[in-house]
Amino acid sequence: MKKNIVIFEAEGGSDKWIDGHRKDTMPILNAIKAKGWGCEVVYFRDEWKDVILDYAKDKFDAYISRINPGNLPNGEKEYFNTLKELTKAGLIGMSSPDAMLNFGAKDALVKLADTSLVPDDTYAYYDIKTFRDTFPKSLSFGERVLKQNRGSTGEGIWRVQIADEISYNPGDSIPLDTKLKCTEAVDNHVEYNTLGDFMTMCEKYIVGDNGMLVDMRFMPRIKEGEIRILMVGSRPIFVVHKKPADTEDAFSATLFSGAKYTYDKPEDWQNLMDMFNKTLPIISQKLGEQEVPLIWTADFMLDWDKDGNDTYVLGEINCSCVGFTSHLDQGIQEVVANEVVRRVEQRG
């Protein structure tokens, strides 16, 4: 065991502080060093991938990925390939590309659709034909939300409502000339399109590497807020109650769209935490991973069960580059450092 950790970052991007790092990177590094371990930051560029691989494969026990793939000018392909090669060389990934894709991809919801976490009428579209064949029928059962796999802060996440007064039954294929009201989560702006034109626009989300659309029912209680659990490994750290702006069409829970955030202790949401902790092993099993990511979040929306009691629906998991800069004064970086060391020592 080398007792040495590398943290990967990308150069530039809106997530950087005046020192060129994410605000939570150096606190993590310093917390690891405080435990008597070595730790350093390495910036990733595609043209440096071979040099980085040679430098890191024999020097470190593990890597921590603190790169938002959107900050890599040529996308994530070469970065993920480099991480996979380091994993083959014996480094522990926190998190590995497979874990980032299996947990963070929107179709994680589909893989969990046979659990109590996600409605069973949740679909993923990996090709345009399936999308065009299925979505007009899916929409006949009520308002839907389409989520692209790429993007962030609500970009490419659409609430879709039928705006026309037409006669149809659940299970019918809605005509392509039907007028829709479409609200994008990035800023809650509204667009009116025909179903055919809207689906043509959405094809761009399906094509390309890791392209897909997830289709799930709209949860009207999103107006009461989205509930995000921030996790370090299997330990809940805090809960963020994100309430959308108080406007007619608002359903987005992003700060950019005007949502208000309240930070709570996990025990303030005991029913949610009991349910979530109970299902954690199922989540890992269904998503094909032995271990949950190092730093990750799970977002939930309120719903009602058949008896009218509160229940929770999983809306998204994030794990590529989750930040916690607002809580550095609470010592979360020490929790992260402890978990990093535990995982390396456990692996031996």
Sine and cosine of phi, psi and omega as CSV:
sin_phi,cos_phi,sin_psi,cos_psi,sin_omega,cos_omega
0.00,0.00,0.78,-0.63,-0.08,-1.00
-1.00,0.02,-0.33,0.94,-0.05,-1.00
0.82,0.57,0.76,0.64,-0.06,-1.00
-0.59,-0.81,0.75,-0.66,-0.08,-1.00
-0.83,-0.55,0.65,-0.76,0.10,-0.99
-0.93,-0.36,0.68,-0.74,0.08,-1.00
-0.94,-0.34,0.84,-0.55,0.03,-1.00
-1.00,-0.07,0.72,-0.70,0.09,-1.00
-0.74,-0.67,0.27,-0.96,0.13,-0.99
-0.96,-0.27,0.51,-0.86,0.04,-1.00
-0.98,0.20,0.67,-0.74,0.07,-1.00
0.96,0.29,-0.07,-1.00,-0.03,-1.00
0.96,-0.26,0.40,-0.92,-0.08,-1.00
-0.96,0.29,-0.12,0.99,-0.02,-1.00
-1.00,-0.03,0.15,0.99,-0.08,-1.00
-0.99,-0.15,0.49,-0.87,0.04,-1.00
-1.00,-0.09,0.00,-1.00,-0.08,-1.00
-0.91,0.42,-0.31,0.95,0.03,-1.00
-1.00,0.04,0.05,1.00,0.02,-1.00
1.00,0.04,-0.03,1.00,0.00,-1.00
-0.93,-0.35,0.35,-0.94,0.25,-0.97
-0.87,0.50,0.51,-0.86,-0.06,-1.00
-0.90,0.44,-0.41,0.91,-0.03,-1.00
-0.99,-0.11,-0.07,1.00,-0.06,-1.00
-0.94,0.35,-0.81,0.59,-0.05,-1.00
-0.91,0.41,-0.60,0.80,0.12,-0.99
-0.86,0.51,-0.64,0.77,0.07,-1.00
-0.90,0.45,-0.73,0.68,0.00,-1.00
-0.85,0.53,-0.73,0.68,-0.04,-1.00
-0.92,0.39,-0.56,0.83,0.03,-1.00
-0.93,0.37,-0.60,0.80,0.06,-1.00
-0.92,0.38,-0.69,0.73,0.02,-1.00
-0.89,0.45,-0.56,0.83,0.00,-1.00
-0.91,0.43,-0.32,0.95,0.05,-1.00
-1.00,0.00,0.11,0.99,0.03,-1.00
1.00,0.05,0.24,0.97,0.02,-1.00
-0.97,-0.23,0.39,-0.92,0.15,-0.99
-1.00,0.08,0.50,-0.86,0.03,-1.00
-0.37,-0.93,0.67,-0.75,0.06,-1.00
-0.54,-0.84,0.35,-0.94,0.02,-1.00
-0.99,-0.17,0.70,-0.72,0.11,-0.99
-0.81,-0.58,0.79,-0.61,0.07,-1.00
-0.99,0.14,0.66,-0.75,0.00,-1.00
-0.98,-0.21,0.74,-0.68,0.23,-0.97
-0.74,-0.67,0.52,-0.85,0.02,-1.00
-0.82,0.57,-0.69,0.73,-0.09,-1.00
-0.95,0.31,-0.20,0.98,0.03,-1.00
-0.99,-0.17,0.07,1.00,-0.21,-0.98
-0.86,0.51,-0.65,0.76,-0.02,-1.00
-0.93,0.36,-0.66,0.75,0.02,-1.00
-0.90,0.43,-0.68,0.74,0.00,-1.00
-0.89,0.45,-0.68,0.74,0.00,-1.00
-0.87,0.49,-0.74,0.67,0.00,-1.00
-0.89,0.45,-0.62,0.79,-0.04,-1.00
-0.94,0.34,-0.64,0.77,-0.19,-0.98
-1.00,-0.03,-0.47,0.88,-0.22,-0.97
-0.91,0.42,-0.50,0.86,-0.03,-1.00
-0.96,-0.29,-0.05,1.00,-0.11,-0.99
-0.98,-0.19,-0.46,0.89,-0.18,-0.98
-0.87,-0.49,0.44,-0.90,0.11,-0.99
-1.00,0.09,-0.49,0.87,-0.14,-0.99
-0.35,-0.94,0.33,-0.94,0.13,-0.99
-0.84,-0.54,0.52,-0.85,0.13,-0.99
-0.91,-0.42,0.85,-0.53,-0.01,-1.00
-1.00,-0.02,0.89,-0.45,0.05,-1.00
-0.84,-0.54,0.74,0.67,-0.01,-1.00
-0.88,-0.48,0.83,-0.56,0.22,-0.98
-0.98,0.19,0.91,-0.42,-0.07,-1.00
-0.79,0.62,-0.43,0.90,0.03,-1.00
-0.92,0.39,-0.26,0.96,0.03,-1.00
-1.00,-0.02,0.00,1.00,0.08,-1.00
-1.00,-0.04,0.86,-0.50,-0.15,-0.99
-0.87,0.49,-0.46,0.89,-0.02,-1.00
-0.94,-0.34,0.31,0.95,0.02,-1.00
1.00,0.07,-0.10,-1.00,-0.19,-0.98
-1.00,-0.07,-0.12,0.99,-0.18,-0.98
-0.84,0.54,-0.83,0.56,-0.06,-1.00
-0.93,0.37,-0.56,0.83,0.05,-1.00
-0.89,0.45,-0.75,0.66,0.01,-1.00
-0.90,0.44,-0.62,0.78,0.05,-1.00
-0.88,0.48,-0.65,0.76,0.02,-1.00
-0.91,0.42,-0.68,0.74,0.03,-1.00
-0.89,0.46,-0.63,0.77,0.02,-1.00
-0.90,0.44,-0.63,0.77,0.03,-1.00
-0.91,0.41,-0.61,0.80,0.04,-1.00
-0.92,0.39,-0.60,0.80,0.06,-1.00
-0.89,0.45,-0.67,0.75,0.05,-1.00
-0.88,0.48,-0.53,0.85,0.00,-1.00
-0.98,0.21,-0.06,1.00,0.08,-1.00
0.94,-0.33,-0.07,1.00,0.02,-1.00
-0.96,0.28,0.58,-0.82,0.06,-1.00
-1.00,0.07,0.80,-0.60,-0.02,-1.00
-1.00,0.01,0.77,-0.64,0.03,-1.00
-0.71,-0.70,0.99,0.15,0.03,1.00
-0.95,-0.31,0.36,-0.93,0.01,-1.00
-0.95,0.31,0.33,-0.94,0.06,-1.00
-0.84,0.55,-0.64,0.77,0.01,-1.00
-0.89,0.46,-0.68,0.74,0.01,-1.00
-0.91,0.41,-0.65,0.76,0.02,-1.00
-0.89,0.46,-0.65,0.76,-0.01,-1.00
-0.96,0.26,-0.67,0.74,-0.07,-1.00
-0.94,0.34,-0.60,0.80,0.03,-1.00
-1.00,0.06,-0.67,0.74,-0.17,-0.99
-1.00,0.08,-0.37,0.93,0.01,-1.00
-0.92,0.39,0.58,-0.82,-0.05,-1.00
-0.88,0.47,-0.45,0.89,-0.03,-1.00
-0.97,0.26,0.02,1.00,0.20,-0.98
-0.83,0.55,-0.55,0.84,0.03,-1.00
-0.88,0.48,-0.65,0.76,-0.01,-1.00
-0.92,0.40,-0.63,0.78,0.01,-1.00
-0.92,0.40,-0.34,0.94,0.01,-1.00
-0.97,-0.25,0.17,0.99,-0.11,-0.99
-0.95,0.32,-0.23,0.97,0.07,-1.00
-0.99,-0.15,0.32,0.95,0.09,-1.00
-0.92,-0.39,0.05,-1.00,0.02,-1.00
-0.97,0.26,-0.08,1.00,-0.09,-1.00
-0.99,0.14,-0.50,0.87,-0.19,-0.98
-0.71,-0.71,0.68,-0.73,0.06,-1.00
-0.86,0.52,0.57,-0.82,-0.07,-1.00
-0.96,0.26,-0.19,0.98,0.06,-1.00
-0.99,-0.11,0.76,0.65,0.05,-1.00
-0.92,-0.39,0.79,-0.61,-0.15,-0.99
-0.80,-0.60,0.36,-0.93,0.13,-0.99
-0.83,-0.56,0.66,-0.75,0.03,-1.00
-0.91,-0.41,0.90,-0.44,0.00,-1.00
-0.97,-0.25,-0.15,0.99,0.04,-1.00
-0.61,-0.80,0.41,-0.91,-0.13,-0.99
-0.92,0.39,-0.61,0.79,-0.03,-1.00
-0.87,0.49,-0.73,0.69,0.00,-1.00
-0.89,0.46,-0.65,0.76,0.05,-1.00
-0.86,0.51,-0.74,0.67,-0.05,-1.00
-0.94,0.35,-0.51,0.86,0.00,-1.00
-0.97,0.22,-0.56,0.83,-0.20,-0.98
-0.99,-0.16,-0.65,0.76,-0.14,-0.99
-0.88,0.47,-0.64,0.77,0.03,-1.00
-0.87,0.50,-0.47,0.88,0.07,-1.00
-0.99,0.16,-0.65,0.76,0.03,-1.00
-0.84,0.54,-0.66,0.75,-0.04,-1.00
-0.91,0.41,-0.40,0.92,-0.02,-1.00
-0.93,0.36,-0.24,0.97,-0.01,-1.00
-1.00,-0.02,-0.05,1.00,0.02,-1.00
0.70,-0.71,-0.01,-1.00,-0.03,-1.00
-0.84,0.55,0.63,-0.78,-0.01,-1.00
-0.82,-0.58,0.29,-0.96,0.15,-0.99
-0.83,-0.55,0.82,-0.57,0.09,-1.00
-0.98,-0.22,0.72,-0.69,-0.05,-1.00
-0.80,-0.60,0.85,-0.53,0.11,-0.99
-0.97,0.23,0.39,-0.92,-0.02,-1.00
-0.98,0.19,-0.47,0.88,0.01,-1.00
-1.00,-0.05,-0.16,-0.99,0.08,-1.00
0.99,0.17,0.08,-1.00,0.02,-1.00
-0.36,-0.93,0.13,-0.99,0.01,-1.00
0.76,0.64,0.59,0.81,0.10,-0.99
1.00,0.04,0.01,1.00,0.01,-1.00
-0.93,0.36,0.77,-0.64,0.02,-1.00
0.97,0.24,0.33,0.94,0.13,-0.99
-0.92,-0.39,0.90,-0.43,-0.17,-0.98
-0.86,-0.50,0.77,-0.64,0.24,-0.97
-1.00,0.05,0.80,-0.61,-0.13,-0.99
-0.87,-0.49,0.85,-0.52,0.01,-1.00
-0.81,-0.58,0.55,-0.83,0.11,-0.99
-0.98,0.18,0.84,-0.54,-0.04,-1.00
-0.99,-0.12,-0.33,0.94,-0.02,-1.00
-0.99,0.15,0.47,-0.89,0.15,-0.99
-1.00,-0.02,1.00,0.00,-0.01,-1.00
-0.82,-0.57,0.38,-0.93,-0.01,-1.00
-0.99,-0.15,0.80,-0.60,0.02,-1.00
-0.33,-0.94,0.26,-0.96,0.03,-1.00
-0.88,-0.47,0.45,-0.89,0.09,-1.00
-0.82,0.57,0.77,-0.64,-0.04,-1.00
0.98,-0.19,-0.26,0.97,0.09,-1.00
-0.94,0.35,0.41,-0.91,0.13,-0.99
-1.00,-0.02,0.92,-0.40,-0.06,-1.00
-0.91,0.42,0.73,-0.68,0.01,-1.00
-0.86,0.52,0.56,-0.83,-0.08,-1.00
-0.92,0.38,-0.35,0.94,0.01,-1.00
-1.00,0.01,0.11,0.99,0.04,-1.00
-0.92,0.40,0.72,-0.69,0.00,-1.00
-0.99,0.17,0.73,-0.69,-0.01,-1.00
-0.90,-0.43,0.49,-0.87,0.20,-0.98
-0.96,-0.28,0.88,-0.47,-0.11,-0.99
-0.86,-0.51,0.83,-0.56,-0.03,-1.00
-0.90,-0.44,0.83,-0.55,-0.02,-1.00
-1.00,-0.07,0.71,-0.71,-0.12,-0.99
-0.93,0.38,-0.37,0.93,-0.10,-1.00
-0.85,0.53,-0.59,0.80,0.01,-1.00
-0.52,-0.86,0.21,0.98,0.02,-1.00
0.89,0.45,0.39,0.92,0.05,-1.00
-0.97,0.23,0.48,-0.88,-0.09,-1.00
-0.94,-0.33,0.69,-0.72,0.12,-0.99
-0.79,-0.61,0.58,-0.82,0.08,-1.00
-0.94,-0.35,0.81,-0.58,-0.01,-1.00
-0.62,-0.78,0.33,-0.94,0.23,-0.97
-0.97,0.26,0.37,-0.93,0.02,-1.00
-0.84,0.54,-0.68,0.73,-0.02,-1.00
-0.89,0.46,-0.72,0.70,-0.01,-1.00
-0.92,0.38,-0.61,0.79,0.01,-1.00
-0.90,0.43,-0.68,0.74,0.02,-1.00
-0.92,0.40,-0.59,0.81,0.07,-1.00
-0.88,0.48,-0.67,0.74,0.04,-1.00
-0.89,0.46,-0.60,0.80,-0.06,-1.00
-0.97,0.24,-0.20,0.98,0.00,-1.00
-0.87,0.50,-0.47,0.88,-0.01,-1.00
-0.90,0.44,-0.40,0.92,0.01,-1.00
-0.98,0.21,-0.30,0.95,-0.09,-1.00
-1.00,-0.06,-0.58,0.81,-0.06,-1.00
-0.97,0.25,0.37,-0.93,0.07,-1.00
1.00,-0.05,0.07,-1.00,-0.02,-1.00
-0.87,0.49,0.76,-0.65,0.04,-1.00
0.85,0.53,0.40,0.92,0.03,-1.00
-0.96,0.27,0.65,-0.76,0.06,-1.00
-0.13,-0.99,0.28,-0.96,0.16,-0.99
-0.80,-0.60,0.69,-0.72,0.13,-0.99
-0.96,-0.27,0.69,-0.72,-0.08,-1.00
-0.87,-0.50,0.91,-0.42,0.04,-1.00
-0.68,-0.73,0.34,-0.94,-0.03,-1.00
-0.91,0.41,0.54,-0.84,0.06,-1.00
-0.96,0.28,0.71,-0.70,0.01,-1.00
-0.98,-0.20,0.97,-0.25,-0.10,-0.99
-0.88,0.48,-0.39,0.92,-0.02,-1.00
-0.98,0.21,0.08,1.00,0.12,-0.99
-0.86,0.51,-0.41,0.91,0.05,-1.00
-0.89,0.46,-0.40,0.92,0.05,-1.00
-0.99,0.12,-0.12,0.99,0.08,-1.00
0.89,-0.46,0.49,-0.87,0.14,-0.99
-1.00,-0.09,0.61,-0.79,-0.05,-1.00
-0.91,-0.41,0.91,-0.41,-0.04,-1.00
-0.96,-0.27,0.79,-0.61,0.11,-0.99
-0.98,-0.17,0.84,-0.55,0.10,-0.99
-1.00,-0.09,0.80,-0.61,-0.08,-1.00
-0.88,-0.48,0.60,-0.80,0.29,-0.96
-0.91,-0.41,0.96,-0.29,-0.16,-0.99
0.88,0.48,-0.81,-0.59,0.01,-1.00
-0.99,-0.13,0.17,0.98,-0.05,-1.00
-0.97,-0.22,0.86,-0.51,0.09,-1.00
-0.96,0.29,0.71,-0.71,-0.06,-1.00
-0.97,-0.23,-0.80,0.60,0.09,-1.00
-0.42,-0.91,0.20,-0.98,0.02,-1.00
-0.87,-0.50,0.75,-0.66,0.05,-1.00
-0.96,-0.29,0.85,-0.53,0.09,-1.00
-0.99,-0.11,0.94,-0.35,-0.12,-0.99
-0.95,-0.31,0.96,-0.28,-0.08,-1.00
-0.98,-0.19,0.83,-0.55,-0.02,-1.00
-0.86,0.50,0.35,-0.94,0.04,-1.00
-0.84,0.54,0.50,-0.87,-0.06,-1.00
-1.00,0.06,0.91,0.42,0.08,-1.00
-0.78,-0.63,0.28,-0.96,-0.19,-0.98
-0.84,0.54,-0.74,0.67,-0.14,-0.99
-0.99,-0.13,-0.02,1.00,-0.09,-1.00
-0.93,0.37,0.78,-0.63,0.17,-0.99
-0.68,-0.73,-0.09,1.00,-0.02,-1.00
-0.98,0.21,0.63,-0.78,0.01,-1.00
-0.95,-0.31,0.43,0.90,0.03,-1.00
-1.00,-0.04,0.50,-0.87,0.04,-1.00
-0.87,0.49,-0.61,0.79,-0.03,-1.00
-0.86,0.51,-0.54,0.84,-0.03,-1.00
-1.00,0.06,0.03,1.00,0.04,-1.00
0.99,-0.16,0.15,0.99,0.03,-1.00
-0.92,0.39,0.48,-0.88,0.03,-1.00
-0.96,-0.29,0.71,-0.70,-0.07,-1.00
-0.95,-0.31,0.69,-0.72,0.13,-0.99
-0.83,-0.56,0.75,-0.66,-0.03,-1.00
-0.98,-0.22,0.83,-0.55,-0.07,-1.00
-0.84,-0.55,0.26,-0.96,0.14,-0.99
-0.98,0.17,0.50,-0.87,0.03,-1.00
-0.81,0.58,-0.60,0.80,-0.03,-1.00
-0.93,0.38,-0.27,0.96,0.09,-1.00
-0.95,0.32,-0.25,0.97,0.01,-1.00
-0.82,-0.58,0.82,0.57,-0.18,-0.98
-0.89,0.46,-0.65,0.76,-0.01,-1.00
-0.89,0.47,-0.68,0.73,0.05,-1.00
-0.89,0.45,-0.71,0.71,-0.04,-1.00
-0.91,0.41,-0.61,0.79,0.04,-1.00
-0.88,0.48,-0.71,0.71,0.01,-1.00
-0.90,0.43,-0.70,0.71,-0.06,-1.00
-0.92,0.40,-0.71,0.70,-0.01,-1.00
-0.89,0.47,-0.58,0.82,0.02,-1.00
-0.91,0.41,-0.55,0.84,-0.08,-1.00
-1.00,-0.09,-0.06,1.00,-0.03,-1.00
-0.81,0.58,-0.73,0.68,0.03,-1.00
-0.88,0.47,-0.55,0.84,0.01,-1.00
-0.93,0.37,-0.65,0.76,0.01,-1.00
-0.86,0.51,-0.76,0.64,-0.01,-1.00
-0.87,0.49,-0.69,0.73,-0.03,-1.00
-0.90,0.44,-0.73,0.69,-0.05,-1.00
-0.92,0.39,-0.53,0.85,-0.04,-1.00
-1.00,-0.04,0.05,1.00,0.15,-0.99
0.97,0.25,0.46,0.89,-0.01,-1.00
-0.83,-0.55,0.63,-0.77,0.04,-1.00
-0.97,0.24,-0.48,0.88,-0.10,-1.00
-0.72,-0.70,0.61,-0.79,0.04,-1.00
-0.95,0.32,0.31,-0.95,0.01,-1.00
-0.88,0.48,0.22,-0.98,0.00,-1.00
-0.93,0.36,-0.83,0.56,0.02,-1.00
-0.81,-0.59,0.85,-0.53,-0.08,-1.00
-0.42,-0.91,0.24,-0.97,0.03,-1.00
-0.74,-0.68,0.46,-0.89,0.14,-0.99
-0.80,-0.60,0.81,-0.59,-0.06,-1.00
-0.97,-0.25,0.74,-0.67,-0.04,-1.00
-0.83,-0.56,0.43,-0.90,0.11,-0.99
-0.84,-0.55,0.55,-0.84,0.05,-1.00
-0.95,0.31,0.57,-0.82,0.12,-0.99
-0.54,-0.84,0.01,-1.00,0.10,-0.99
-0.91,-0.41,0.59,-0.81,0.13,-0.99
-1.00,0.08,-0.05,-1.00,-0.10,-1.00
-0.91,0.41,-0.30,0.95,0.02,-1.00
-0.99,-0.16,0.10,1.00,0.03,-1.00
1.00,0.09,0.19,0.98,0.03,-1.00
-1.00,0.00,0.41,-0.91,0.04,-1.00
-0.89,0.46,0.67,-0.74,0.16,-0.99
-0.63,-0.77,0.08,-1.00,-0.11,-0.99
-0.76,-0.65,0.65,-0.76,0.01,-1.00
-0.89,-0.46,0.77,-0.64,0.04,-1.00
-0.95,0.30,0.79,-0.62,-0.01,-1.00
-0.96,-0.29,-0.42,0.91,-0.07,-1.00
-0.08,-1.00,0.51,-0.86,0.18,-0.98
-0.87,-0.49,0.69,-0.73,0.05,-1.00
-0.84,-0.55,0.70,-0.71,0.02,-1.00
-0.47,-0.88,0.00,1.00,-0.05,-1.00
-0.92,0.39,-0.71,0.70,-0.04,-1.00
-0.34,-0.94,0.91,0.42,-0.04,-1.00
-0.97,0.24,0.76,-0.65,0.01,-1.00
-0.98,-0.19,0.35,-0.94,0.05,-1.00
-0.60,-0.80,0.60,0.80,-0.12,-0.99
-0.89,0.45,-0.45,0.89,-0.03,-1.00
-0.96,0.27,-0.15,0.99,-0.07,-1.00
-0.83,-0.56,0.38,0.93,0.02,-1.00
-0.88,0.47,-0.50,0.86,-0.02,-1.00
-0.94,0.33,-0.16,0.99,0.03,-1.00
-0.99,-0.14,0.07,1.00,0.13,-0.99
0.98,0.18,0.42,0.91,0.01,-1.00
-0.89,0.46,-0.51,0.86,0.01,-1.00
-0.86,0.50,-0.55,0.84,0.06,-1.00
-0.93,0.36,-0.60,0.80,0.06,-1.00
-0.89,0.45,-0.67,0.74,0.04,-1.00
-0.89,0.46,-0.72,0.69,0.00,-1.00
-0.87,0.50,-0.67,0.74,0.02,-1.00
-0.88,0.47,-0.65,0.76,-0.01,-1.00
-0.94,0.35,-0.61,0.79,0.05,-1.00
-0.87,0.49,-0.77,0.64,-0.01,-1.00
-0.90,0.45,-0.66,0.75,0.02,-1.00
-0.85,0.53,-0.70,0.71,-0.06,-1.00
-0.92,0.39,-0.65,0.76,0.01,-1.00
-0.93,0.38,-0.71,0.70,-0.02,-1.00
-0.92,0.39,-0.58,0.81,0.04,-1.00
-0.89,0.45,-0.62,0.78,0.01,-1.00
-0.95,0.31,-0.42,0.91,0.08,-1.00
0.99,0.16,0.00,0.00,0.00,0.00
